[in-house]
Structure formats: structure tokens, C-alpha cells
């Protein structure tokens, strides 16, 4: 079903869970993981004009290399990993990649932010889910992301009607 799994990474904390999930999915489907790092130049737009863009670019590219090496290191040994670096806005570039390259699904992390944090910060994962050309699997990158937002619903035995009462 899946031949190529796109794994966007920024190397942030918790990405290990995403790598583990993508690795298992790739193993089950005998697929390749394509790790994608987006050099996000927009995150440094507030720097003083004297700041050398080349110096900033080198730092961002170095962070990208580290993030991609982490995917290569943590992926199962029997799963092939390819790495790609592009420049732009993360959600835009991830979506563009799903439309222009042969990938079958995206596995990416989500921080599980809600409320004002999501409103102010936005969500790369949410934008990718809405616009991707292929299915997207989101993996909470923190152990508390699911627990904080998960609502447990229990069945009320009195509310279940039997066929005779219908």
C-alpha cells in the first residue's frame, strides 16, 4: 500500500516517537522513509540587517543535517532512508512535496497545542493535513499531548435500548 513515507522533521524534542511510528509503518509495508527538512528562513526575519544571511543559512542547514541524521540513525536498520532538504515555509513545502514527488503518505509530529497557542502559533501539522495530496498520520510528540486533550466517554448501560423497546 505504501512505497514511500514522507517524514518531515525539524529535529525537535519528541520526534523520536514520529521516527518510531514511521519506521514501523515502513517495515510493515516494505517502504522507504524519505526524511524532509525545511530550512525555514522566515523564522529569522527579525534579525538585524547587519546579520549575515550566509551565517544564518549555515546554522539552519547544520540543524537540518543533524535532524536528518537523527532519522537515519533511529530508523530500523532494514528500512531504507532517503534525505531531502528544501527551503521555504514548512507547511507550504511539505504540501508542495506531496504534490510534486511520489510519496504515499506523510507521518509527522504534532505538539497537540490548543486554544490560544494554536491560534497564535498556528499548526504546521494542521495545515498539512488540510492541504496534503496524500493521507497524513499525525503522531503526538509529547506524552502529555494526548492525555491533556483526550476525553474518556463511557457507555451508559441504561441508555442502551433493546430491540423490543424500539
Phi, psi and omega in degrees: 000316178246129175255324181227126180249121178274126179238092176290137180220146172241003178076012183287167180301139178093353182295344178303321180297322180292316179298317178301314181296312179297322179297316179293319178298317179295320180296314181299321184261006182052049186252169175258140172266129173249106181277130183239128174244130179255117175287108186266089181292336182293339181288351181241025182289341181271005181289150177300152182300333182290343182293131181285123178298324180297321177295317178294316180301318180298319179297313180297318179294324177295318176299320179296315178301318179296316180296317180290323177297325178298318178297314180300319183289321187269342180293150178304144184300331182270009179250121178291140179234129173248151180236145181219139174237132175229168180241138178152201177273128188310306184297319180297315183289324178295313179297316178302317181298320180294335181272331187256344183241156180281086173238150184256335178200162176243134172240117184218160181276155173222140182276350177069028178289151177223182174057225186294327178300315180293320181297315183281319185269337185074178180219115177301314182301317181298316180295322178293316179303317183290330189244353184297147177277350181228165178301149180236128174256123177256138182239123177299131182270353176235149180296337183268349184300318180282316184298325181289332186249352184282133178248128180268127180242124179254145178288139176266111185299332180285338183275347181280123181265146178272162181301330181291330184275357181279000000 
